[in-house]
Amino acid sequence: MATSERPVATRKPNLPFYVRLEPRITQVPGWLPLAVSMGAILIALFLGGIVLALVGGNPFRAYAHIARASFGSIGVFSDTLVKATPLILTGLACTVAFRMKLWNIGAEGQLFIGAFAASAIVLTPVLPAETSPILMLLTMAVAGFIAGAIWGFIPGILKAKLNVNEVVTTLMMNYIAFSWNNFFIYAVWSEGGFQMSPVFPKSAWMPRLTDLAGTVPAFRGLTTHLGLALGIVAAVILWWVLCRSKWGFEIQLTGDNPNAARYAGINIVRNTVLVMMLSGGLAGLAGMSEISGVVHRLQGSISPGYGFTGIIVAWLAKLNPLLVVPVSILFGALLLAGREIQPSGIPKLIQGILLFCLISSDVLLRYRLRIVRREQA
């Protein structure tokens, strides 16, 4: 029985060209990272606007309100800088770790443990309330940095010696830090059974601009405190370390090519531990800054997620310590004005969209888009 074979119909492509991703073999142009970041921000704002419209809001009015509530006057801008201060330090903490391809997801816990250690100086008390403010604040800062560094040392040594995934260890240590603080807040240092310690003495308060109102009347009511200067100084020092020092070159080389770093004689184990300790110490400073400059006591709600937001700040700054400062101010504005946007989860949703867009945009830095014309049959 003869069978007839029918030709198989093939669907011709509609477009005469297609887009192909090719790995970049040349150095990325200097302008491209900034352009990619700005493009990612615009796309994130556009997607966030769609979400706002879906929940019944007006995207244009919402974004305009964020701008007015964060930068509309010197007073609200001062409050924005207060929100930006811990973000600068946690952003720097994530930046130094990410430079070495160490994914520190524990800046939030390191912030809390740094706040605990700084509070212990006052509440134990290691130093009496009559101590000079300079000595008191310096001791609290050192204690906060050391405690955060210890919290970074544990996942660092586990990564360096046993190759334990630092994402898991740093994330799990967040919960240990939260529980550790809660024990002292609810039991040992609780004031009247509430989730807060007694108020610190004045010697443990970071000076604010409003404290200088007697000399400069324009500073009256401004809440920006010394922690901002601490964050800016830390950003400059970290920039020099990462971009101008031999150790910074070792960190970068180890992150880019561990085999080449090992061949060059770089001590990867030591650097892994030191980088994680420095990262944890910077986050610990953020905790000390927040309790000394803002709340003036140890309590459970000292952070609305500064450590996790620091991850987004570091990515948006393209791991440049100097860019961490302006990016933190922008996110401080979102945190400050976002409290008035309803539903209340929208600001965090916008942050999540922004992080997704930033991570996705890195593809354009590692690959180039090439438009290829299809061959005509």
Buried (B, 14 or more C-beta within 10 A) or exposed (E): EEEEEEEEEEEEEEEEEEEEEEEEEEEEEEEBBEEBBEEBBEBBBEBBBEBBEEEEBEBEEBBEBBEEBBBEEEEBBBBBBBBBBBBBBBBBBBBBBBBBEBBBBBBBBBBBBBBBBBBBBBBEEEBEEEBEBEEBBEBBBBBBBBBBBBBBBBBBBBBBEEEBEBBEBBBEBBEBBBEBBEEBBBEEBBEEEEBBBBEBBEBBBBEBBBBBBEEEEEBEEBBBBBBBEBBBEBBEEBBEBBBEEEEBBBBBBBBEEBEEBEEEEBBBEEBBBBBBBBBBBBBBBBBBBBBBBBBBBBBBEBBBBBBBBBBBBBBBBBBBBEBBBEBBBBBBBBBBBBEEBEEEEBBBBBBBBBBBBBEEBBEBBEEBEEEEEEEEE
